[in-house]
Amino acid sequence: MSQQDIGLIGLAVMGENLALNIANHGFSVAVYNRTAERTRAFVERVGPGRNIIGTYSLAELVAALERPRRIILMVKAGQPVDDVLIQLRPLLEPGDIVIDGGNSYFKDTERRAEEMAAVGFRYIGTGISGGEEGALKGPSIMPGGPREAYELVAPILTRIAAQVADGPCCTHIGPGGAGHYVKMVHNGIEYGDMQLIAEVYDILRRGTRLTAEEMSGLFNEWNQGELNSYLIEITAKVLAYRDQETGQPLVDLILDRAGQKGTGKWTSQNALDLGVPIPTIDAAIWSRNMSAFKAERVKASEVLAGPTAWPEMRLSRLLDALRHALYAAKISSYAQGMSLLRVASQEYGYNLNLAEIARIWKGGCIIRARLLDEIQAAFTASPDLPNLLLAPPFVDALTAAQEDWRAVVQQARHMGVPCPALNSSLDYYDSYRRSRLPANLIQAQRDYFGAHTYERVDRPGSFHTEWQE
């Protein structure tokens, strides 16, 4: 049997599609799944035309690969990754490379990389975004770990990644857990973006007589301009889809309880650890958490009052304001995510290239958007830019949109429609642009009850006041 270029462990849908993507680009693949029947069924389904072979033990998989062996793990994050590594390690030789392509927590990746390096193996924690379709047709790929190991897998990863005008949507992110860290923040931005779109949809649903089909047309129209993105595109498609049994818009029949897999929560937790404000992502997470309390919300809706009337905003005015508000809030949300990446790069020694990260997010991934062209340009022009809000194109865009942004949040408040992400995005903007915040009072309070001291604006040093005689 000839030696295969790469091995892949884990044949859930993402794993299957990634294996097909690799084979479709001319590389030979050996696949393994702990359920032998799944391996057999997959190999039979893809047929003899592709260079994919099934293996039925980890030892058989390892034996089928050329040296140094390159193996992609597509298994569930957490303990299953450790379990596979425990079984795999005795079968490998020094110099072999393991690529974790799941949504592993970056600190777990750091630990595993150290454990693997201690016995001579090379570990590449790799974020992969694009869902099932991206895995098959070209995802955004974020590999982190030893650069010399990346160079040995780059010929495959860069071929199977999404391709944009300025190259493949794959680049070496940085050492250790950098790849999974960037994927984690990507997912946090994704949470924020989805929540912003959902809030705009909610305002439209509550404040206008537009049907789901008409809203679909509106999102299609918005997708032709500055809001162009994958998430706006699929929102239009979702709103247009009709349930085959009832003929009603399917979105109206879907339970309003959203799930999550944890990467957004990790982003918020890590931002708290680093002291970086990311309020839009935080708002998106608590909104999903609130959605889980469906039974309680139904009961509350029967006893808690909301507004019964509100000032009407002319439809054309509301639609323009919503478009501008959504764009401004998206800029704010991306600025928060990029700020977190900048601080984490310094804290963890990742040396992240923010312009390059924006570039590889332009294709394949869930948050791909026209906006990323300008984000890439901003960090290319000023690699040390402290915050995206300060880049001249965004200064102009936010200045032009802010009145509509405020009007939308105000209208939502009048209507009793929650808009935590739109509001948090605006609060981030307003807080960042203020030269003086009320934290002086908080410092005085802390010194009053705990003698924590404070600084003054008129002289250096730390001070304490005996507030009571």
Secondary structure, 3 states (H helix, E strand, C coil): CCCECEEEECCCHHHHHHHHHHHHCCCCEEEECCCHHHHHHHHHHHCCCCCEEECCCHHHHHHCECCCCEEEECCCCCHHHHHHHHHHHHHCCCCCEEEECCCCCHHHHHHHHHHHHHCCCEEEEEEEECHHHHHHHCCEEEEECCHHHHHHHHHHHHHHCCEECCEECECCCECCCHHHHHHHHHHHHHHHHHHHHHHHHHHHHHHCCCCHHHHHHHHHHHCCCCCCEHHHHHHHHHHHCECCCCCCEHHHHCCCCCCCCCHHHHHHHHHHHHCCCCHHHHHHHHHHHHHCCHHHHHHHHCCCCCCCCCCCCCHHHHHHHHHHHHHHHHHHHHHHHHHHHHHHHHHHCCCCCHHHHHHHCCCCCCCCECHHHHHHHHHHHCCCCCCHHHCHHHHHHHHHHHHHHHHHHHHHHHHCCCCHHHHHHHHHHHHHHCCCCCHHHHHHHHHHHHCCCECCCCCCCCECCCCCC
